[in-house]
Amino acid sequence: MSITIEKDGIRIERTNDLDRWNDLVERSPQGSVFHRLESLEVQAEHTGSEFHPLMGYKGQEPVGLFPVFTISKGGMTTVFSPPPGIWLPSLGPALLNMGKLKRRKAERRHRRFIDGCLKWLDHEFAPKYVHVRTGAGYTDVRPFEWNEFEIQPRHTYEVDLTPGEDDVLASFSGDARSNTRTDENRYEIDVRGPEAIRRIIGQVKARHDEQDEPYSLSPEFVVDLHRRLPEGAVRPYVCDVDGEFAGGMIALADDERVYRWQGGAKHNHDVPINDLVDWAIMRDAMDEGIERYDLVGANERRLCGYKAKFNPELVRYHSMERGTRMMNLLSDVYKRFR
């Protein structure tokens, strides 16, 4: 079903043109590996949610994509983008064909697109709670603020990879540079498959258990992403030390960024596994022309010291929510599984 907003000239619908979806994701400045149709379908399957691919049009021209997920329990519907429990860093709207417009017209079209999507959701589901977490590329969150969302600024680190290998390495802290020069005869790093995903997730889960912290990510969710997304989108980097598995990192990649997603558990080896894996990910990205390495989060004080030694830029993104008083009190349930 679609809703036509006569006065605004923007049409919002739950699109059936899914063959076109990924092409539009690639055209959007906010489009990411998380927005790809294959990823969205896996997200829905592993969270018990219903996926709604909302698309906005001005005439026949697409103006934005907004993938949202509904979860209905006890007669109440909640809306998420991304859905809870799968530890994805961001999702939210992806805008289209705005760069050619002057600011006044672009802002008006953006506002009407978001207004229309929220009206579609209200018309179809009357949700009691809505939570949206955007990526760093979505900088203007005022349309959500004007729709009575509470906006919380959040932060991540990004390493600019465009200067090239020598200059990027020279910008690191002294210990990080030294660690990358570890004797290569001691370790081996390569990208592997589903079994590596399970081992890395298992190592992270064990570390969280040691710290008595929740960790709900299913390795089968990540395996399904690996199977369904294009080759190279999900990259399970494994570091073997003296011929045995020591640690690793599951990175996610698109044409613009590679994301340091899951892994990097603390270890007791004398080989600096995490530094070496991070550097391997960055070197591969530079070889492919990917310009940014997103370290996925700069909000936990205890983790910032490690990430900051790669001389990253501090980048802001936003977490946004709207709901009834009761649902806002219950929203901590979602936040525990972000």
C-alpha positions in Angstrom: 0.0 0.0 0.0 1.2 3.5 -0.7 0.3 7.0 0.6 0.2 9.9 -1.7 0.9 13.3 0.0 -0.9 15.7 -2.4 0.2 18.9 -0.9 3.9 18.0 -0.8 4.2 16.2 -4.1 6.1 13.3 -2.6 4.8 9.7 -2.9 5.8 7.1 -0.3 5.3 3.4 -1.0 6.4 0.0 0.2 8.2 -0.6 -3.1 7.9 -3.8 -5.1 10.7 -2.7 -7.4 13.3 -4.6 -5.4 15.4 -5.4 -8.5 16.2 -1.7 -8.6 16.9 -1.3 -4.8 20.6 -2.2 -4.8 21.3 0.1 -7.8 19.8 3.0 -5.9 21.7 2.1 -2.7 24.9 2.4 -4.7 23.9 5.8 -6.0 23.0 7.2 -2.6 25.7 9.0 -0.5 24.3 7.3 2.6 24.0 3.9 1.0 26.1 1.2 2.6 26.6 -2.6 2.8 23.9 -2.6 5.5 21.3 -1.1 3.0 21.8 -3.8 0.4 18.7 -5.9 -0.1 20.5 -9.2 0.7 21.6 -7.8 4.0 18.1 -6.4 4.8 16.4 -9.8 4.1 18.9 -11.6 6.4 18.3 -9.0 9.1 14.6 -9.6 9.0 15.0 -13.4 9.0 17.2 -13.4 12.1 15.2 -10.9 14.2 11.7 -12.2 13.6 10.8 -8.8 12.2 9.0 -7.7 9.0 11.0 -5.8 6.5 9.4 -2.8 4.8 11.4 -1.3 1.9 10.0 2.3 1.8 10.8 4.4 -1.2 10.0 8.0 -1.9 9.3 9.6 -5.3 9.0 13.1 -6.8 7.0 12.2 -9.9 8.9 9.3 -11.3 12.2 10.3 -9.7 13.3 8.5 -6.6 14.2 10.8 -3.7 15.1 8.3 -1.0 15.1 4.8 0.5 14.2 4.0 4.1 14.4 0.4 5.2 12.4 -0.2 8.3 11.5 -3.3 10.4 8.4 -3.8 12.5 8.1 -6.1 15.5 4.6 -6.7 16.8 4.0 -8.3 20.2 1.1 -8.1 22.7 -0.9 -5.9 20.4 1.8 -3.3 20.1 4.1 -2.6 17.1 7.6 -1.2 17.3 9.7 0.1 14.4 13.5 -0.2 14.1 16.2 0.7 11.6 18.3 -1.4 12.1 16.5 -4.1 14.0 17.7 -5.1 17.5 19.9 -8.0 18.5 22.3 -8.1 15.5 24.9 -5.5 16.5 24.8 -3.6 13.2 26.2 -0.1 13.7 23.8 1.9 11.5 21.0 1.9 8.9 18.3 4.6 8.5 17.4 6.7 5.4 19.5 6.9 2.2 18.8 10.0 0.1 18.8 10.2 -3.7 19.1 13.0 -6.3 19.6 15.8 -3.7 23.1 16.9 -4.7 21.8 18.7 -7.8 19.4 20.8 -5.9 19.9 24.1 -4.2 19.8 24.0 -0.4 16.3 25.3 0.1 14.8 22.8 -2.4 16.9 19.9 -1.1 16.0 20.5 2.5 12.3 20.7 1.6 12.4 17.5 -0.4 14.3 15.7 2.4 11.9 16.9 5.0 8.9 15.8 3.0 10.4 12.4 2.3 11.0 11.7 6.1 7.5 13.2 7.0 6.0 10.9 4.4 7.8 7.8 5.6 6.7 8.4 9.2 3.1 9.1 8.1 3.2 5.8 6.2 4.3 4.0 9.3 1.7 5.7 11.5 -1.1 4.9 8.9 -0.1 1.3 8.6 1.0 0.4 12.1 0.5 3.2 14.6 3.8 2.2 16.3 4.3 2.8 20.0 8.0 3.1 19.6 10.4 4.0 16.7 14.2 3.8 16.9 16.5 4.8 14.0 20.3 4.8 14.0 21.9 6.5 11.1 25.4 6.3 9.6 28.0 9.0 9.6 26.9 10.1 6.1 23.5 11.1 7.2 24.2 14.5 8.8 20.9 16.4 8.8 18.6 14.8 11.4 16.4 17.9 11.8 13.4 16.2 10.0 13.4 13.6 12.8 13.7 16.3 15.4 10.8 18.2 13.9 8.8 14.9 14.2 9.4 14.8 18.0 12.2 12.3 18.0 14.8 12.5 20.8 18.2 12.8 19.2 21.3 11.5 20.8 24.7 12.2 19.2 27.0 9.2 19.0 30.6 8.9 17.7 32.8 6.6 15.8 36.4 6.8 14.5 37.3 6.6 10.8 40.8 6.3 9.4 41.4 8.2 6.1 43.1 5.7 3.8 43.5 8.0 0.8 47.1 9.2 1.7 48.4 5.7 0.9 50.2 3.0 2.9 53.3 4.9 3.9 51.6 8.1 5.1 48.8 6.2 6.9 51.3 4.1 8.8 53.5 7.1 9.6 50.4 8.7 11.3 50.0 5.9 13.8 51.3 6.0 17.3 54.8 4.7 17.9 53.7 1.4 19.4 51.2 0.7 16.6 53.9 1.3 14.0 56.3 -1.0 15.9 53.6 -3.7 16.2 53.1 -3.8 12.4 56.8 -4.7 12.1 56.4 -8.0 14.0 58.4 -10.9 12.6 56.2 -12.3 9.8 57.5 -15.8 10.5 55.5 -15.8 13.7 52.1 -15.2 12.3 49.9 -15.6 9.2 46.8 -13.5 8.4 44.2 -14.3 5.7 40.5 -14.1 4.9 38.6 -17.3 5.4 35.0 -18.6 5.5 32.1 -19.6 7.7 34.2 -21.7 10.2 36.4 -18.6 10.8 33.2 -16.6 11.5 32.1 -19.1 14.1 35.5 -19.1 15.8 35.8 -15.3 15.9 32.2 -14.9 17.3 32.9 -17.6 19.8 36.0 -15.9 21.0 34.1 -12.6 21.4 31.3 -14.3 23.2 33.7 -15.9 25.6 35.3 -12.5 26.3 31.9 -11.0 27.1 31.1 -13.9 29.4 34.3 -13.3 31.3 33.2 -9.7 31.8 29.6 -10.7 32.7 28.4 -8.6 29.7 25.6 -9.6 27.3 26.5 -10.6 23.8 23.6 -11.9 21.7 25.0 -12.0 18.2 24.4 -15.3 16.4 27.2 -16.6 14.3 24.6 -18.0 11.9 23.4 -14.5 11.2 26.9 -13.5 10.1 27.3 -16.8 8.1 24.1 -16.0 6.3 25.4 -12.5 5.5 28.6 -14.0 4.2 26.6 -16.4 2.0 24.1 -13.9 0.6 26.1 -10.7 0.1 28.5 -10.2 -2.8 31.9 -11.8 -2.4 34.2 -9.6 -0.3 31.4 -7.8 1.6 31.9 -10.0 4.7 35.6 -10.6 5.4 36.5 -12.9 8.3 40.2 -12.1 8.9 42.0 -14.8 10.9 45.4 -14.5 12.5 47.3 -17.8 13.2 50.3 -17.7 15.5 52.8 -20.5 15.3 50.3 -22.4 13.2 47.3 -22.1 15.5 44.2 -19.9 15.5 44.9 -16.8 17.8 42.2 -14.3 16.9 40.6 -12.3 14.2 38.2 -9.7 13.0 35.0 -9.8 10.9 35.1 -6.8 8.6 32.2 -5.6 6.4 33.0 -3.7 3.2 31.3 -1.7 0.5 32.8 0.7 -2.1 33.3 3.6 0.4 34.2 2.0 3.7 35.4 -1.1 5.4 33.9 -1.6 8.9 35.8 -3.1 11.9 32.7 -5.0 13.0 33.2 -8.0 15.3 36.3 -9.5 16.8 39.5 -8.1 18.3 39.0 -10.0 21.6 41.7 -9.4 24.2 44.3 -12.1 24.2 47.4 -13.3 26.0 49.8 -13.8 23.1 53.1 -12.0 22.8 52.2 -11.3 19.2 50.1 -8.1 18.7 47.3 -9.9 16.9 44.8 -7.0 16.9 47.2 -4.4 15.6 48.4 -6.8 12.8 44.8 -7.7 11.8 43.7 -4.0 11.7 46.7 -3.2 9.6 46.0 -6.1 7.2 42.4 -4.9 6.8 43.6 -1.3 6.0 46.2 -2.5 3.5 43.7 -4.6 1.6 41.3 -1.7 1.6 43.9 0.7 0.2 44.8 -1.8 -2.5 41.1 -1.8 -3.5 40.7 1.9 -3.4 38.4 2.0 -0.4 38.8 5.4 1.2 37.7 4.9 4.9 38.2 2.5 7.7 35.4 2.8 10.2 36.5 1.5 13.6 32.8 1.1 14.6 32.4 3.1 17.7 34.1 5.7 19.8 31.6 5.7 22.7 33.2 3.3 25.1 36.0 5.1 27.0 37.9 1.9 27.7 38.1 1.1 24.0 39.0 4.5 22.7 42.7 4.3 23.7 43.3 1.3 21.4 41.4 2.7 18.4 42.8 6.3 18.7 46.4 5.0 18.1 45.6 4.7 14.4 45.1 8.5 14.3 41.5 8.3 13.2 39.1 11.2 12.7 36.2 11.5 15.2 32.9 11.2 13.3 29.4 11.8 14.6 26.3 9.8 13.9 22.9 9.8 15.6 20.6 7.6 17.5 17.0 8.7 17.4 13.8 7.5 19.1 10.2 8.4 19.5 7.5 6.7 21.6 5.0 6.7 24.3 6.2 7.2 27.9 5.8 3.5 28.7 7.7 2.4 25.6 10.5 4.9 26.2 10.9 3.3 29.6 11.1 -0.1 27.9 13.5 1.1 25.2 16.4 0.1 27.4 15.6 -3.5 26.3 16.6 -2.5 22.8 19.6 -0.5 23.8 21.1 -3.5 25.6 21.2 -5.3 22.3 22.5 -2.5 20.0 
